Amino acid sequence: MATMHIRKLEALQEKRKTLQKKEDEIKSQILSDLSTYMINANALDVDFDILMGGILDIIEKAKHKDKITEAWKLSGQKFCQQQKKRKTPKNSSASKKVKKGKGHGE
């Protein structure tokens, strides 16, 4: 009986490791997206201490569900959608040009 419980526990621990790895990968992708968006928004033109202080203020306000965070959320969603729209056409047209170029060159 104890052996069965140990096997179940080991299986759950393995699943937890797998889920932790997936979580870490997603966090890494989020940080990558965030840095890209920050660069696109010219955030590096702002004094680093001011930028960090602003981010810390945002975190505190978000934790306390401050009303301003809803406006920030909508603004962020709009910005991210614009970034995705800018990225998608460039990538799809670039890949089409490469395919067309290969076809004509062969």
DSSP file (Angstrom, degrees, kcal/mol; ACC not computed):
  #  RESIDUE AA STRUCTURE BP1 BP2  ACC     N-H-->O    O-->H-N    N-H-->O    O-->H-N    TCO  KAPPA ALPHA  PHI   PSI    X-CA   Y-CA   Z-CA
    1    1 A M     >        0   0    0      0, 0.0     4,-1.6     0, 0.0     5,-0.1   0.000 360.0 360.0 360.0 -45.5    0.0    0.0    0.0
    2    2 A A  H  >  +     0   0    0      1,-0.2     4,-2.3     2,-0.2     5,-0.2   0.865 360.0  57.5 -63.9 -35.9    2.8    2.4    0.9
    3    3 A T  H  > S+     0   0    0      1,-0.2     4,-2.4     2,-0.2    -1,-0.2   0.887 103.7  52.5 -61.6 -39.9    4.6    1.6   -2.3
    4    4 A M  H  > S+     0   0    0      1,-0.2     4,-2.2     2,-0.2    -1,-0.2   0.909 110.1  47.9 -63.1 -42.2    1.6    2.7   -4.3
    5    5 A H  H  X S+     0   0    0     -4,-1.6     4,-2.5     2,-0.2    -2,-0.2   0.881 110.0  52.7 -66.2 -38.4    1.4    6.0   -2.5
    6    6 A I  H  X S+     0   0    0     -4,-2.3     4,-2.7     2,-0.2    -2,-0.2   0.920 109.1  49.2 -64.0 -43.2    5.1    6.5   -3.1
    7    7 A R  H  X S+     0   0    0     -4,-2.4     4,-2.5     2,-0.2    -2,-0.2   0.911 111.6  49.0 -61.7 -42.9    4.7    5.9   -6.8
    8    8 A K  H  X S+     0   0    0     -4,-2.2     4,-2.4     2,-0.2    -2,-0.2   0.912 111.8  49.5 -62.7 -41.9    1.8    8.4   -7.0
    9    9 A L  H  X S+     0   0    0     -4,-2.5     4,-2.4     2,-0.2    -2,-0.2   0.920 111.2  48.8 -63.4 -44.3    3.9   10.9   -5.1
   10   10 A E  H  X S+     0   0    0     -4,-2.7     4,-2.1     2,-0.2    -2,-0.2   0.894 110.6  51.1 -63.0 -40.2    6.9   10.4   -7.4
   11   11 A A  H  X S+     0   0    0     -4,-2.5     4,-2.2     1,-0.2    -1,-0.2   0.910 111.1  48.1 -63.7 -41.7    4.6   10.8  -10.5
   12   12 A L  H  X S+     0   0    0     -4,-2.4     4,-2.4     1,-0.2    -2,-0.2   0.885 110.0  52.1 -65.7 -38.6    3.2   14.0   -9.1
   13   13 A Q  H  X S+     0   0    0     -4,-2.4     4,-2.0     2,-0.2    -1,-0.2   0.883 109.4  50.1 -65.0 -37.5    6.7   15.3   -8.4
   14   14 A E  H  X S+     0   0    0     -4,-2.1     4,-2.2     2,-0.2    -2,-0.2   0.910 110.3  49.4 -66.0 -42.7    7.6   14.6  -11.9
   15   15 A K  H  X S+     0   0    0     -4,-2.2     4,-2.8     1,-0.2    -2,-0.2   0.901 109.0  53.3 -61.9 -40.2    4.6   16.4  -13.2
   16   16 A R  H  X S+     0   0    0     -4,-2.4     4,-2.5     1,-0.2    -2,-0.2   0.903 108.0  50.2 -62.3 -41.0    5.4   19.4  -11.0
   17   17 A K  H  X S+     0   0    0     -4,-2.0     4,-2.2     2,-0.2    -1,-0.2   0.917 111.7  48.2 -62.1 -43.4    9.0   19.5  -12.5
   18   18 A T  H  X S+     0   0    0     -4,-2.2     4,-2.1     1,-0.2    -2,-0.2   0.920 113.2  46.9 -63.0 -44.8    7.5   19.5  -16.0
   19   19 A L  H  X S+     0   0    0     -4,-2.8     4,-2.6     1,-0.2    -2,-0.2   0.874 110.2  53.2 -66.1 -36.8    5.0   22.2  -15.1
   20   20 A Q  H  X S+     0   0    0     -4,-2.5     4,-2.6     2,-0.2    -1,-0.2   0.903 108.4  50.4 -63.7 -40.6    7.8   24.3  -13.5
   21   21 A K  H  X S+     0   0    0     -4,-2.2     4,-2.1     2,-0.2    -2,-0.2   0.921 111.8  47.3 -63.5 -43.7    9.9   24.0  -16.6
   22   22 A K  H  X S+     0   0    0     -4,-2.1     4,-2.3     2,-0.2    -2,-0.2   0.907 111.4  51.6 -63.0 -41.5    6.9   25.1  -18.8
   23   23 A E  H  X S+     0   0    0     -4,-2.6     4,-2.6     1,-0.2    -2,-0.2   0.922 109.4  49.8 -61.0 -44.4    6.2   28.0  -16.4
   24   24 A D  H  X S+     0   0    0     -4,-2.6     4,-2.2     1,-0.2    -1,-0.2   0.888 110.1  50.8 -62.0 -39.9    9.9   29.1  -16.6
   25   25 A E  H  X S+     0   0    0     -4,-2.1     4,-2.0     2,-0.2    -1,-0.2   0.905 111.2  48.0 -64.6 -41.6    9.7   29.0  -20.4
   26   26 A I  H  X S+     0   0    0     -4,-2.3     4,-2.5     2,-0.2    -2,-0.2   0.915 111.0  50.5 -66.2 -43.0    6.6   31.1  -20.4
   27   27 A K  H  X S+     0   0    0     -4,-2.6     4,-2.5     1,-0.2    -1,-0.2   0.899 109.3  52.1 -60.9 -40.0    8.1   33.6  -18.0
   28   28 A S  H  X S+     0   0    0     -4,-2.2     4,-2.1     1,-0.2    -1,-0.2   0.904 110.0  48.1 -62.6 -41.6   11.2   33.9  -20.2
   29   29 A Q  H  X S+     0   0    0     -4,-2.0     4,-2.7     2,-0.2    -2,-0.2   0.889 109.9  52.7 -66.4 -39.2    9.0   34.6  -23.3
   30   30 A I  H  X S+     0   0    0     -4,-2.5     4,-2.9     2,-0.2    -2,-0.2   0.929 110.0  48.0 -61.6 -45.1    7.1   37.2  -21.3
   31   31 A L  H  X S+     0   0    0     -4,-2.5     4,-2.5     2,-0.2    -1,-0.2   0.887 111.3  50.9 -63.6 -38.5   10.3   38.9  -20.4
   32   32 A S  H  X S+     0   0    0     -4,-2.1     4,-2.1     2,-0.2    -2,-0.2   0.932 112.5  45.8 -63.5 -45.7   11.5   38.8  -24.0
   33   33 A D  H  X S+     0   0    0     -4,-2.7     4,-2.7     2,-0.2     5,-0.2   0.917 112.3  52.1 -62.2 -43.5    8.2   40.3  -25.2
   34   34 A L  H  X S+     0   0    0     -4,-2.9     4,-2.7     1,-0.2    -2,-0.2   0.922 109.5  48.1 -60.8 -45.4    8.4   43.0  -22.5
   35   35 A S  H  X S+     0   0    0     -4,-2.5     4,-2.2     2,-0.2    -1,-0.2   0.899 111.9  50.3 -64.7 -38.5   11.9   44.0  -23.4
   36   36 A T  H  X S+     0   0    0     -4,-2.1     4,-2.5     2,-0.2    -2,-0.2   0.940 113.0  45.5 -62.5 -46.8   11.0   44.2  -27.0
   37   37 A Y  H  X S+     0   0    0     -4,-2.7     4,-1.8     1,-0.2    -2,-0.2   0.875 111.0  53.5 -65.4 -37.2    8.0   46.4  -26.3
   38   38 A M  H  <>S+     0   0    0     -4,-2.7     5,-2.8    -5,-0.2     6,-0.4   0.910 110.7  46.7 -64.5 -41.0   10.0   48.6  -23.9
   39   39 A I  H ><5S+     0   0    0     -4,-2.2     3,-1.7     1,-0.2    -2,-0.2   0.928 111.5  51.1 -65.2 -44.1   12.5   49.2  -26.7
   40   40 A N  H 3<5S+     0   0    0     -4,-2.5    -1,-0.2     1,-0.3    -2,-0.2   0.802 109.0  51.7 -63.2 -28.6    9.8   49.9  -29.2
   41   41 A A  T 3<5S-     0   0    0     -4,-1.8    -1,-0.3    -5,-0.2    -2,-0.2   0.321 114.8-118.4 -89.5   7.5    8.3   52.4  -26.8
   42   42 A N  T X 5 +     0   0    0     -3,-1.7     3,-1.6    -5,-0.1     4,-0.2   0.828  60.5 153.3  59.5  34.3   11.7   54.1  -26.4
   43   43 A A  G > < +     0   0    0     -5,-2.8     3,-1.6     1,-0.3    -4,-0.2   0.771  62.8  67.6 -64.2 -25.6   11.7   53.3  -22.7
   44   44 A L  G 3  S+     0   0    0     -6,-0.4    -1,-0.3     1,-0.3     4,-0.1   0.606  87.0  68.4 -73.9  -8.7   15.5   53.4  -22.7
   45   45 A D  G <  S+     0   0    0     -3,-1.6     2,-0.3     2,-0.1    -1,-0.3   0.622  86.6  84.9 -79.4 -13.4   15.3   57.1  -23.3
   46   46 A V  S <  S-     0   0    0     -3,-1.6     5,-0.1    -4,-0.2    -4,-0.0  -0.698 100.4 -93.6 -89.6 140.5   13.9   57.6  -19.8
   47   47 A D     >  -     0   0    0     -2,-0.3     4,-2.6     1,-0.1     3,-0.2  -0.265  35.7-127.9 -50.5 133.4   16.3   57.8  -16.9
   48   48 A F  H  > S+     0   0    0      1,-0.2     4,-2.9     2,-0.2     5,-0.2   0.877 106.5  51.5 -58.4 -42.3   16.7   54.3  -15.5
   49   49 A D  H  > S+     0   0    0      2,-0.2     4,-2.5     1,-0.2    -1,-0.2   0.886 111.7  47.7 -64.4 -37.5   15.9   55.3  -11.9
   50   50 A I  H  > S+     0   0    0     -3,-0.2     4,-2.5     2,-0.2    -2,-0.2   0.930 112.7  49.1 -66.1 -44.7   12.7   57.0  -13.0
   51   51 A L  H  X S+     0   0    0     -4,-2.6     4,-2.2     2,-0.2    -2,-0.2   0.923 113.4  46.3 -60.4 -45.6   11.8   54.0  -15.1
   52   52 A M  H  X S+     0   0    0     -4,-2.9     4,-2.6     2,-0.2    -1,-0.2   0.918 112.3  50.5 -64.5 -44.0   12.4   51.6  -12.3
   53   53 A G  H  X S+     0   0    0     -4,-2.5     4,-2.2    -5,-0.2    -1,-0.2   0.892 110.5  50.3 -61.0 -39.9   10.5   53.8   -9.8
   54   54 A G  H  X S+     0   0    0     -4,-2.5     4,-2.4     2,-0.2    -1,-0.2   0.906 110.1  49.4 -64.2 -42.0    7.6   53.9  -12.2
   55   55 A I  H  X S+     0   0    0     -4,-2.2     4,-2.4     2,-0.2    -2,-0.2   0.921 110.8  49.8 -63.7 -43.6    7.5   50.2  -12.6
   56   56 A L  H  X S+     0   0    0     -4,-2.6     4,-2.1     1,-0.2    -1,-0.2   0.885 110.7  50.5 -62.6 -37.8    7.6   49.7   -8.8
   57   57 A D  H  X S+     0   0    0     -4,-2.2     4,-2.6     2,-0.2    -1,-0.2   0.905 109.3  51.2 -64.9 -41.4    4.8   52.2   -8.4
   58   58 A I  H  X S+     0   0    0     -4,-2.4     4,-2.7     2,-0.2     5,-0.2   0.922 108.5  51.7 -60.7 -44.6    2.8   50.3  -11.1
   59   59 A I  H  X S+     0   0    0     -4,-2.4     4,-2.2     1,-0.2    -1,-0.2   0.927 111.4  46.7 -60.2 -45.7    3.4   47.0   -9.3
   60   60 A E  H  X S+     0   0    0     -4,-2.1     4,-1.6     1,-0.2    -1,-0.2   0.921 113.5  47.8 -63.1 -44.1    2.1   48.4   -6.0
   61   61 A K  H  <>S+     0   0    0     -4,-2.6     5,-2.7     1,-0.2    -1,-0.2   0.888 111.8  50.5 -65.4 -38.1   -0.9   50.0   -7.6
   62   62 A A  H ><5S+     0   0    0     -4,-2.7     3,-1.2     1,-0.2    -1,-0.2   0.891 107.4  53.7 -66.8 -38.9   -1.8   46.8   -9.4
   63   63 A K  H 3<5S+     0   0    0     -4,-2.2    -1,-0.2     1,-0.3    -2,-0.2   0.860 112.9  43.7 -62.2 -35.1   -1.5   44.8   -6.2
   64   64 A H  T 3<5S-     0   0    0     -4,-1.6    -1,-0.3    -5,-0.2    -2,-0.2   0.284 112.1-120.7 -95.9  10.0   -4.0   47.1   -4.5
   65   65 A K  T < 5 -     0   0    0     -3,-1.2    -3,-0.2     1,-0.1    -2,-0.1   0.876  39.3-169.0  53.7  44.1   -6.3   47.2   -7.5
   66   66 A D    > < -     0   0    0     -5,-2.7     3,-1.4     1,-0.1     4,-0.4  -0.345  28.5-121.6 -60.7 143.2   -6.0   50.9   -8.0
   67   67 A K  T >> S+     0   0    0      1,-0.3     3,-1.3     2,-0.2     4,-0.7   0.815 108.1  65.4 -60.2 -32.2   -8.6   52.3  -10.5
   68   68 A I  H 3> S+     0   0    0      1,-0.3     4,-2.1     2,-0.2     3,-0.3   0.780  86.8  71.5 -63.1 -25.6   -5.8   53.8  -12.7
   69   69 A T  H <> S+     0   0    0     -3,-1.4     4,-2.5     1,-0.2    -1,-0.3   0.809  90.5  58.6 -64.7 -27.7   -4.6   50.3  -13.5
   70   70 A E  H <> S+     0   0    0     -3,-1.3     4,-2.2    -4,-0.4    -1,-0.2   0.914 107.2  46.8 -66.4 -40.9   -7.6   49.6  -15.6
   71   71 A A  H  X S+     0   0    0     -4,-0.7     4,-2.2    -3,-0.3    -2,-0.2   0.906 112.7  49.9 -65.1 -40.9   -6.8   52.5  -17.8
   72   72 A W  H  X S+     0   0    0     -4,-2.1     4,-2.8     1,-0.2    -2,-0.2   0.901 108.6  53.5 -62.9 -40.2   -3.2   51.4  -18.0
   73   73 A K  H  X S+     0   0    0     -4,-2.5     4,-2.6     2,-0.2    -2,-0.2   0.931 109.8  46.5 -61.4 -46.7   -4.3   47.9  -18.9
   74   74 A L  H  X S+     0   0    0     -4,-2.2     4,-2.2     2,-0.2    -1,-0.2   0.905 113.2  49.5 -63.2 -42.0   -6.4   49.2  -21.8
   75   75 A S  H  X S+     0   0    0     -4,-2.2     4,-2.3     2,-0.2    -2,-0.2   0.913 112.0  48.6 -63.1 -43.2   -3.5   51.4  -23.0
   76   76 A G  H  X S+     0   0    0     -4,-2.8     4,-2.7     2,-0.2    -2,-0.2   0.894 109.9  51.4 -64.3 -41.2   -1.1   48.5  -22.8
   77   77 A Q  H  X S+     0   0    0     -4,-2.6     4,-2.3     2,-0.2    -1,-0.2   0.915 110.8  48.9 -62.2 -42.4   -3.5   46.2  -24.7
   78   78 A K  H  X S+     0   0    0     -4,-2.2     4,-2.1     2,-0.2    -2,-0.2   0.926 112.5  47.8 -62.9 -45.0   -3.8   48.7  -27.5
   79   79 A F  H  X S+     0   0    0     -4,-2.3     4,-2.3     1,-0.2    -2,-0.2   0.929 112.5  48.5 -61.7 -46.6    0.0   49.2  -27.7
   80   80 A C  H  X S+     0   0    0     -4,-2.7     4,-2.4     1,-0.2    -1,-0.2   0.883 110.1  51.8 -64.4 -38.3    0.6   45.5  -27.8
   81   81 A Q  H  X S+     0   0    0     -4,-2.3     4,-2.4    -5,-0.2    -1,-0.2   0.904 109.7  49.8 -64.2 -40.2   -2.0   45.0  -30.5
   82   82 A Q  H  X S+     0   0    0     -4,-2.1     4,-2.2     2,-0.2    -2,-0.2   0.901 110.3  50.7 -64.2 -40.2   -0.4   47.7  -32.6
   83   83 A Q  H  X S+     0   0    0     -4,-2.3     4,-2.0     1,-0.2    -2,-0.2   0.905 110.7  48.6 -63.9 -41.4    3.0   46.1  -32.2
   84   84 A K  H  X S+     0   0    0     -4,-2.4     4,-2.8     2,-0.2    -2,-0.2   0.898 110.3  51.4 -65.9 -40.1    1.6   42.7  -33.3
   85   85 A K  H  < S+     0   0    0     -4,-2.4     5,-0.2     1,-0.2    -1,-0.2   0.892 111.4  47.8 -63.9 -38.9    0.0   44.3  -36.3
   86   86 A R  H  X S+     0   0    0     -4,-2.2     4,-0.9     1,-0.2    -1,-0.2   0.876 115.4  45.5 -67.4 -37.5    3.2   45.9  -37.3
   87   87 A K  H  X S+     0   0    0     -4,-2.0     4,-2.1    -5,-0.2    -2,-0.2   0.904 107.6  56.2 -73.9 -42.9    5.2   42.7  -36.8
   88   88 A T  H  X S+     0   0    0     -4,-2.8     4,-2.6     1,-0.2     5,-0.3   0.928 106.5  45.6 -62.4 -51.7    2.8   40.3  -38.6
   89   89 A P  H  > S+     0   0    0      0, 0.0     4,-2.6     0, 0.0     5,-0.3   0.896 113.2  51.3 -62.3 -37.6    2.6   42.0  -42.1
   90   90 A K  H  X S+     0   0    0     -4,-0.9     4,-2.2    -5,-0.2    -2,-0.2   0.932 113.1  44.7 -63.1 -44.8    6.3   42.5  -42.2
   91   91 A N  H  X S+     0   0    0     -4,-2.1     4,-2.1     2,-0.2    -1,-0.2   0.918 116.0  45.2 -66.5 -43.7    7.0   38.8  -41.4
   92   92 A S  H  X S+     0   0    0     -4,-2.6     4,-1.7     2,-0.2    -2,-0.2   0.900 116.3  45.0 -71.1 -38.5    4.4   37.5  -43.8
   93   93 A S  H  X S+     0   0    0     -4,-2.6     4,-2.3    -5,-0.3    -1,-0.2   0.870 112.2  52.9 -72.2 -34.6    5.4   39.7  -46.7
   94   94 A A  H  X S+     0   0    0     -4,-2.2     4,-2.0    -5,-0.3    -2,-0.2   0.907 109.8  47.8 -65.3 -40.9    9.1   39.1  -46.1
   95   95 A S  H  X S+     0   0    0     -4,-2.1     4,-2.2     1,-0.2    -1,-0.2   0.866 110.9  51.6 -69.6 -33.4    8.5   35.3  -46.3
   96   96 A K  H  X S+     0   0    0     -4,-1.7     4,-2.6     2,-0.2    -2,-0.2   0.899 109.0  50.9 -66.7 -39.6    6.5   35.7  -49.4
   97   97 A K  H  X S+     0   0    0     -4,-2.3     4,-2.9     2,-0.2    -2,-0.2   0.901 109.9  49.8 -64.8 -40.1    9.2   37.8  -51.1
   98   98 A V  H  X S+     0   0    0     -4,-2.0     4,-2.5     2,-0.2     5,-0.2   0.932 112.0  47.5 -63.6 -45.3   11.8   35.1  -50.2
   99   99 A K  H  X S+     0   0    0     -4,-2.2     4,-2.0     2,-0.2    -2,-0.2   0.911 114.2  46.7 -63.4 -41.4    9.6   32.4  -51.6
  100  100 A K  H  X S+     0   0    0     -4,-2.6     4,-2.0     2,-0.2    -2,-0.2   0.913 112.0  51.6 -65.4 -42.0    9.0   34.4  -54.8
  101  101 A G  H  X S+     0   0    0     -4,-2.9     4,-1.9     1,-0.2    -2,-0.2   0.900 110.0  48.5 -62.7 -41.7   12.7   35.2  -55.1
  102  102 A K  H  X S+     0   0    0     -4,-2.5     4,-1.2     1,-0.2    -1,-0.2   0.893 110.1  52.2 -64.6 -39.4   13.7   31.6  -54.8
  103  103 A G  H  < S+     0   0    0     -4,-2.0    -1,-0.2     1,-0.2    -2,-0.2   0.873 112.8  43.5 -65.7 -37.7   11.2   30.6  -57.4
  104  104 A H  H  < S+     0   0    0     -4,-2.0    -1,-0.2     1,-0.2    -2,-0.2   0.803 112.6  52.6 -77.8 -29.5   12.5   33.1  -59.9
  105  105 A G  H  <        0   0    0     -4,-1.9    -1,-0.2     1,-0.2    -2,-0.2   0.704 360.0 360.0 -80.0 -19.2   16.1   32.4  -59.2
  106  106 A E     <        0   0    0     -4,-1.2    -1,-0.2    -5,-0.1    -2,-0.1   0.462 360.0 360.0 -88.0 360.0   15.9   28.6  -59.7
